[in-house]
């Protein structure tokens, strides 16, 4: 049975959309870009980006949009019925942890990106104490069987069907197909510039850390924001 984890509240989604748009604008002139949003959820990012870009297409396995007014494609992210090299930007915001065949997802993203295109991708950290989807402490630390029992006992469903990763595993998967830039570390230097508060403000002291300490801290952040480019692009 399909289970939705889409965040649908307007204020937080618009705030998230603005943060994503600001980061994307550091790399591309959005007005000239064709954008694909894999797992567009509530549609608030689409609502924002369709006004800023040359073309925006939102896609998802189910239609849970709270706002419309943009092109929507209901399809499986592992078999997107669009031409190779179609997009300047692909957004994959907290999607990969919900996909069993992550290798296939990355292959599709690589196929759909233009040679000089970028992919904005995020993933939660398995080592963060509070599981972000079900709000159960230490859930992602457990092996699958125990995690399923924990979810059932706490009345959160029948199973734990999410696959967060550690940073070494996450980056290894991505580097098989892409050149990777960990933009999270840039955000940590000046979180307010990107509209990030809370725990990111606490971590902003990391701007004074030596490289080895920053690399260590990276393993324990709540999630990561990375920018991917095709390996063939130089």
URDASUL-V577540 format. One record per residue. RES is the residue in one small letter. SS is DSSP state (@ for helix, = for strand, . for the rest). NEAR is the number of other ideal C-beta (glycine too) atoms within 10 Angstrom. Layout:
res:RES ss:SS near:NEAR
res:RES ss:SS near:NEAR
//
This chain:
res:x ss:. near:4
res:x ss:. near:5
res:x ss:. near:11
res:x ss:. near:12
res:x ss:. near:15
res:x ss:. near:16
res:x ss:. near:15
res:x ss:. near:14
res:x ss:. near:11
res:x ss:@ near:12
res:x ss:@ near:8
res:x ss:@ near:12
res:x ss:@ near:21
res:x ss:@ near:16
res:x ss:@ near:14
res:x ss:@ near:20
res:x ss:@ near:21
res:x ss:@ near:15
res:x ss:@ near:16
res:x ss:@ near:21
res:x ss:@ near:18
res:x ss:@ near:12
res:x ss:@ near:17
res:x ss:@ near:22
res:x ss:. near:13
res:x ss:. near:11
res:x ss:. near:17
res:x ss:. near:16
res:x ss:. near:11
res:x ss:@ near:18
res:x ss:@ near:9
res:x ss:@ near:9
res:x ss:. near:22
res:x ss:= near:16
res:x ss:= near:27
res:x ss:= near:27
res:x ss:= near:29
res:x ss:= near:25
res:x ss:. near:20
res:x ss:. near:27
res:x ss:. near:24
res:x ss:. near:23
res:x ss:. near:25
res:x ss:@ near:24
res:x ss:@ near:27
res:x ss:@ near:27
res:x ss:@ near:22
res:x ss:@ near:20
res:x ss:@ near:25
res:x ss:@ near:21
res:x ss:@ near:11
res:x ss:@ near:14
res:x ss:. near:23
res:x ss:. near:13
res:x ss:= near:15
res:x ss:= near:26
res:x ss:= near:23
res:x ss:= near:27
res:x ss:= near:20
res:x ss:= near:23
res:x ss:. near:14
res:x ss:. near:10
res:x ss:. near:12
res:x ss:. near:14
res:x ss:. near:20
res:x ss:. near:14
res:x ss:. near:16
res:x ss:. near:13
res:x ss:. near:11
res:x ss:. near:22
res:x ss:= near:13
res:x ss:= near:18
res:x ss:= near:16
res:x ss:= near:10
res:x ss:. near:14
res:x ss:. near:14
res:x ss:. near:21
res:x ss:. near:15
res:x ss:. near:8
res:x ss:. near:20
res:x ss:. near:8
res:x ss:. near:15
res:x ss:. near:9
res:x ss:. near:9
res:x ss:. near:14
res:x ss:. near:17
res:x ss:= near:23
res:x ss:= near:23
res:x ss:= near:23
res:x ss:= near:25
res:x ss:= near:26
res:x ss:= near:23
res:x ss:. near:19
res:x ss:. near:21
res:x ss:. near:22
res:x ss:@ near:24
res:x ss:@ near:21
res:x ss:@ near:19
res:x ss:. near:18
res:x ss:. near:10
res:x ss:. near:11
res:x ss:@ near:19
res:x ss:@ near:13
res:x ss:@ near:14
res:x ss:@ near:22
res:x ss:@ near:21
res:x ss:@ near:14
res:x ss:@ near:20
res:x ss:@ near:26
res:x ss:@ near:20
res:x ss:@ near:15
res:x ss:@ near:19
res:x ss:= near:25
res:x ss:= near:17
res:x ss:= near:10
res:x ss:= near:12
res:x ss:= near:25
res:x ss:= near:24
res:x ss:= near:25
res:x ss:= near:21
res:x ss:= near:26
res:x ss:= near:19
res:x ss:= near:25
res:x ss:= near:23
res:x ss:= near:20
res:x ss:. near:18
res:x ss:. near:15
res:x ss:. near:18
res:x ss:. near:12
res:x ss:= near:13
res:x ss:. near:23
res:x ss:. near:19
res:x ss:. near:19
res:x ss:. near:17
res:x ss:. near:10
res:x ss:. near:18
res:x ss:= near:11
res:x ss:. near:12
res:x ss:@ near:23
res:x ss:@ near:25
res:x ss:@ near:13
res:x ss:. near:16
res:x ss:. near:7
res:x ss:@ near:11
res:x ss:@ near:10
res:x ss:@ near:12
res:x ss:@ near:21
res:x ss:@ near:16
res:x ss:@ near:13
res:x ss:@ near:18
res:x ss:@ near:20
res:x ss:@ near:13
res:x ss:@ near:9
res:x ss:. near:12
res:x ss:. near:6
res:x ss:. near:16
res:x ss:. near:13
res:x ss:. near:10
res:x ss:. near:14
res:x ss:. near:23
res:x ss:. near:16
res:x ss:. near:19
res:x ss:. near:17
res:x ss:. near:22
res:x ss:= near:20
res:x ss:. near:14
res:x ss:@ near:20
res:x ss:@ near:9
res:x ss:@ near:13
res:x ss:@ near:24
res:x ss:@ near:17
res:x ss:@ near:12
res:x ss:@ near:18
res:x ss:@ near:22
res:x ss:@ near:12
res:x ss:. near:12
res:x ss:. near:18
res:x ss:= near:22
res:x ss:= near:14
res:x ss:= near:19
res:x ss:= near:15
res:x ss:= near:18
res:x ss:. near:19
res:x ss:@ near:19
res:x ss:@ near:19
res:x ss:@ near:16
res:x ss:@ near:22
res:x ss:@ near:23
res:x ss:@ near:14
res:x ss:. near:12
res:x ss:@ near:19
res:x ss:@ near:11
res:x ss:@ near:10
res:x ss:@ near:20
res:x ss:. near:14
res:x ss:. near:19
res:x ss:. near:11
res:x ss:. near:9
res:x ss:@ near:12
res:x ss:@ near:19
res:x ss:@ near:12
res:x ss:@ near:11
res:x ss:@ near:21
res:x ss:@ near:17
res:x ss:@ near:10
res:x ss:@ near:16
res:x ss:@ near:12
res:x ss:@ near:9
res:x ss:. near:15
res:x ss:. near:7
res:x ss:@ near:7
res:x ss:@ near:8
res:x ss:@ near:11
res:x ss:@ near:15
res:x ss:@ near:13
res:x ss:@ near:10
res:x ss:@ near:15
res:x ss:@ near:17
res:x ss:. near:12
res:x ss:. near:13
res:x ss:. near:22
res:x ss:. near:16
res:x ss:= near:15
res:x ss:= near:23
res:x ss:= near:22
res:x ss:= near:20
res:x ss:= near:19
res:x ss:= near:23
res:x ss:= near:18
res:x ss:= near:20
res:x ss:. near:12
res:x ss:. near:9
res:x ss:. near:13
res:x ss:. near:8
//
